[in-house]
Amino acid sequence: MTNAVDVALMIDLLGVFFFAVSGSLLAARKGFDLVGSLLLASLAGLGGGVARDLIIDTVPAAFSNPFYLLPPVLATLLVYFLFSGVERVSNLLVVFDAPAWACSASPAR
């Protein structure tokens, strides 16, 4: 049973990472600094799951598991320092949105 929980957690964290990359790419395209990029990546990566958990009246997983803070930080650092020419790649946002939606469609709990 614990193996299935670990796999579900990894898929959920991967989805958070991909959504956070999308948010961070948007921040880079709009010229945000590192803090603004982290904020937008966190909102994009964690916002949907937090809203879902609040609607179904459970404690949001992002509030009870500190591992959920790592994907937005990692996505922000990767985009901020590695993708300086974000404006040139217009479809990069779509490329990271597709796997994010695929990971969010998998059952996390």
C-alpha positions in Angstrom: 0.0 0.0 0.0 2.8 2.4 0.8 4.3 2.0 -2.6 1.1 3.1 -4.3 1.0 6.1 -2.0 4.6 7.0 -2.8 3.8 6.8 -6.6 0.7 8.9 -6.2 2.7 11.5 -4.2 5.4 11.6 -6.9 2.9 12.1 -9.7 1.2 14.8 -7.7 4.5 16.6 -7.0 5.4 16.2 -10.7 2.2 17.9 -11.6 2.9 20.7 -9.2 6.3 21.1 -10.8 4.9 21.4 -14.3 2.3 23.9 -13.3 4.9 25.9 -11.4 7.1 25.9 -14.5 4.2 27.3 -16.4 3.7 30.0 -13.8 7.4 30.8 -13.7 7.6 31.0 -17.5 4.7 33.5 -17.5 6.5 35.5 -14.9 9.7 35.5 -16.9 7.8 36.6 -20.0 6.3 39.5 -18.0 9.7 40.5 -16.6 9.2 39.6 -13.0 12.1 39.3 -10.6 13.0 36.1 -8.7 10.5 36.7 -5.8 7.7 37.5 -8.2 8.5 34.5 -10.2 8.4 32.3 -7.1 5.1 33.8 -6.1 3.5 33.1 -9.5 5.0 29.6 -9.7 3.7 28.8 -6.2 0.2 30.1 -7.1 0.1 28.2 -10.3 1.6 25.0 -8.9 -0.2 24.8 -5.6 -3.4 26.9 -6.1 -5.5 24.3 -7.8 -4.8 21.6 -5.3 -5.4 23.9 -2.4 -8.7 25.0 -3.8 -9.7 21.4 -4.5 -8.9 20.3 -1.0 -10.7 23.3 0.6 -13.8 22.5 -1.6 -13.9 18.9 -0.5 -13.3 20.0 3.1 -9.9 18.4 3.8 -6.6 19.9 5.0 -4.7 20.9 1.8 -1.9 18.6 1.1 0.4 21.6 0.5 -0.1 22.7 4.1 0.5 19.3 5.7 3.4 18.1 3.6 6.5 20.3 3.2 7.6 18.4 0.1 5.0 20.4 -1.8 7.1 23.6 -1.4 10.1 22.1 -3.3 8.6 21.9 -6.9 7.8 25.7 -7.1 11.2 26.6 -5.8 13.0 24.3 -8.2 10.8 25.4 -11.1 11.5 29.1 -10.3 15.2 28.6 -10.1 15.4 26.5 -13.3 13.4 29.1 -15.3 15.0 32.1 -13.8 18.6 31.0 -14.3 18.4 28.6 -17.3 15.8 30.1 -19.6 16.9 33.6 -20.2 15.5 33.6 -23.8 12.0 32.7 -22.9 10.5 35.2 -25.3 11.9 33.2 -28.3 10.1 30.0 -27.3 6.4 30.8 -27.6 5.1 27.3 -27.2 7.1 26.4 -24.1 4.1 27.3 -21.9 2.0 24.7 -23.7 4.7 22.1 -23.6 4.7 22.3 -19.8 1.0 22.6 -19.4 0.2 19.3 -21.1 2.1 17.1 -18.7 0.8 19.2 -15.8 -2.8 18.4 -16.7 -1.9 14.8 -17.2 -0.4 14.5 -13.7 -3.3 16.3 -12.2 -5.8 13.9 -13.8 -4.2 11.0 -11.9 -5.7 10.2 -8.5 -3.5 11.7 -5.9 -5.3 10.2 -2.9 
